[in-house]
Amino acid sequence: MKHQDIIEKMTLEEKAAFLSGKGEWDTRDVPRLGIPSIFCSDGPHGIRKQAGAGDHLGLNESLPATCFPTAATIANSWDVELGKEIGEALGKEALTQDVQVLLGPGLNIKRSPLCGRNFEYFSEDPYLAGEMAASYIQGIQSQGVYACPKHFAVNSQELRRMAMNAVLDERTLREIYLTGFEIAVKEGGAKAIMSSYNQVNGIYANENQHLLQDILRKEWGFDGIVITDWGGSNNHIEGVKAGSNLEMPAPGLDSARQILSAINEGSLKMEELDSCVDKLLDAVLAVSKNHKTVGKGFDETKHHQLARKAAVESAVLLKNADHILPLQAGCKVAVIGDFAVEPRYQGAGSSMVKPTSLETIEQAITDYDLQVAGISRGYRRTGEADEVLKKEALDAAAGADVVLYCFGLDELSESEGLDRSHMRIPQNQIELLQAIAQVNENIVGVLSAGASVEMPWQINLKAILHGYLSGQAGASAMLDILTGKVNPSGRLAESYPIRYEDTPAFRHFPSTERNAEYRESIYVGYRYYDTTKVRVQYPFGFGLSYTEFTYSELKADMGGATLTVTNSGNVDGAEVVQLYVGLPNAIVFRPEKELKGFVKVFLKTGESQKVHIPFDDKTFRYWNIKTGRWEVEMGTYHIMVGASVSDIRLAAELEVEGTTAEYPYHPALLPYYYTGIVQQISDPEFETLLGHLIPGGKWTGKLTANDAICQMYYARSGLARFIYNRLTSMKKKSEEKGKPDLNILFIYNMPFRALAKMTAGAVSMDMVDGIVEVVNGHFFRGIKKVIGGFFGNARANRAYEKSLTSKKEMTR
């Protein structure tokens, strides 16, 4: 052990308490041994340190920080250097606010467009997500702050996220849902990682030996700390056994008492406890050294300019009919849309940042050579019809050369704790767009959304500039592109299906019972659409430019692919060169092509550059479930480069030697997986893929501590059903107001056990057991446990606190 000298001086009580948070964001200190407390903060796209009392949902005011574009936005830049720059800025701001661990970036795979937290995640592709995450991590940790990529692993839905079991085969787990984390650990050098709320194949992620020990620590060589998601600890003893180092946020001392009992009973070994303590000690001592810039502030102007640069590089030009963009100097424009006045620049939930400043198109447009014919909100973002606003908008549109229509998803559509129910833009926004098209056909849509949407309305727009959720400087970034000051270079990091029913997980997202069945296997996003030839609105990797790029002279060998890219247009600009690899007629089923590399290159008009995209250990591999290792199938691989997954410009063939002696599948038993047509996979075929029966997941009348509070719908207790109905009513009312009530959403989806993990010691697991008995109809027996548990827990907490503060050192 690295810190054996300190551990030998710690009492058993101190060690047990050390592995749980002291408060909402900080770890427990041990002053007598010089062990400080360190502070964690949400920070995927900005530091969210609260000025007063902390709460993980962001309900209380936080300190001002730069609000950069969200991860879903930055992924569209395909620029790892930009990711590193943003990471460095986040690290600097963390230091000024005395934050030692930044809880991000988020790199869960966008299995479905409906996941309410997709705006926090990079991509549907694990390679792109991993490379972007690694760049953030390198930047953050270069400042002496630990990055904590999340949520490990297979966290793809918000509904009942703390009481959901992800059921998937090992190959899908490895190739799709873990590869991004593997890159973040191996290339990014992540020093911390956050475990997810959900179960993975029946075992909670935070106590999953396969995830945390076999894969994370042994295979990948991770030597950092594992932190639970806030309230994500299930069985603390099993978590410690699996190598989870820090249970957050503030479970009080009930968890510590469980460790003491487990040590005394022999169900937890002292070596296991000391190992967890040692790694957490190492992290605490390492990050607590860097206090040189605490409180000194940061260059707000410089970071705002970086946020603007990031928004510019990440915006995607989806349509540009008649070359309406860039706008001509002096063009007479009408600016219409509530988002022009009050922008949608970030998502809702624990990632919400209080920006140091905030631009709006209404204010920023005065700095550009455009005539403003009028500015109108046009619609209410909460969805109600408003004829007065509509008439005002139509009058402004009729008197303009071009209409800039600012629209997109509202706050309720994208939030932690809530999945979307559809992929549509609010109808009142579309109705206004259609009305505007009747008075002015020259409409440029400026779209704001953190996830893909259906676009049947795009016929009404001559151009679409998609800014995603572009951060505090998004307004000037969009205007830079609209006026031609900057050439757009963003490319989609996710596919845009024509309709939600076309998505591969359509029939199995979100889970209706305990189990989320990942029947689509490896066919996520473009891997599905491209393989099965399902038409999409916009393909993965797509994005237009004001110039043209030509590709030539592709050569491929085992070291990588080399080609020449030329800017053959009339405007300087950047191109994202994408490398895809496929194996026709493969023995092991696979997508038609998969992203295996990319590079963003800036070229002046007429300039050519030779580009090399190297291969790595992930280029040809697949996970062989028979042998339990990564292998390569022998064959003639297609090496393809292009401007999107559907726009392949050049291709070459490469003979690759294989390592496979024993193939994992019998094609006759998995017919639809071999075609990629996976929307209606039968139970027998899915069970063949899994290698076992599909686990039961239906709720019954008896609930457990691991069931979500919203499942009190099934409760035998009339009181519990009344509480459920009341919560549901409150949830619906908050949704009707157009903004999510995060507190209600969290409680609604929270399992009973979380009451003992997030109440600073006020509730113990014994009390939770009593509450569950009440819910199951045993009122008097349950309430007796709750009352007795309350007083017993309070006494035990006081005694434990006294032992921690006592000057007399206790022996083991």
Secondary structure, DSSP 8 states (H G I E B T S, - for coil): -TTHHHHHHS-HHHHHHHTBBSSSSBB--BGGGTB---BEEE-SSS-B-BSSS--TT--S-B-EE-----HHHHGGG--HHHHHHHHHHHHHHHHHTT--EEE--B----SSTT-TTGGGB--SSHHHHHHHHHHHHHHHHTTT-EE--B-BTT----TTTTS-EEE--HHHIIIIIIHHHHHHHHTT--SEEEE-SSEETTEEGGG-HIIIIIIIIIIT---SEEEE-TT--S-HHHHHHHT--BB-S--TTHHHHHHHHHHHHTSS-HHHHHHHHHHHHHHHHHHTT--TTTTS---HHHHHHHHHHHHHHH-EEEEEGGG--S--TT-EEEEE-HHHHS---S-BSTT--EES----HHHHGGGSS-EEEEEE--S-TT----HHHHHHHHHHHHT-SEEEEEEE--GGGSBTTB--S-S---HHHHHHHHHHHHH-S-EEEEEE-SS----GGGGG-SEEEE--S--TTHHHHHHHHHTTSS------SS-EESSGGGSTTGGGSS-SSSEEE-TTTT--THHHHHHHT--EEE-TT--B-SS-EEEEEEEEETTEEEEEEEE-SSS-EEEEEEEEEE-TT-SS---S-EEEEEEEEEE-TT-EEEEEEE--TTSSEEEETTTTEEEE--EEEEEEEEEETTEEEEEEEEEE----SS-S--GGG-HHHHHT--TT--HHHHHHHHTS--------S---TTSBGGGGGG-S-HHHHHHHHHHHHHHHHHHHTTS--HHHHHHHH-BGGGGGTSSTTSS-HHHHHHHHHHHTT-HHHHHHHHHHHHHHHHHHHHHHHHHHH-SS----
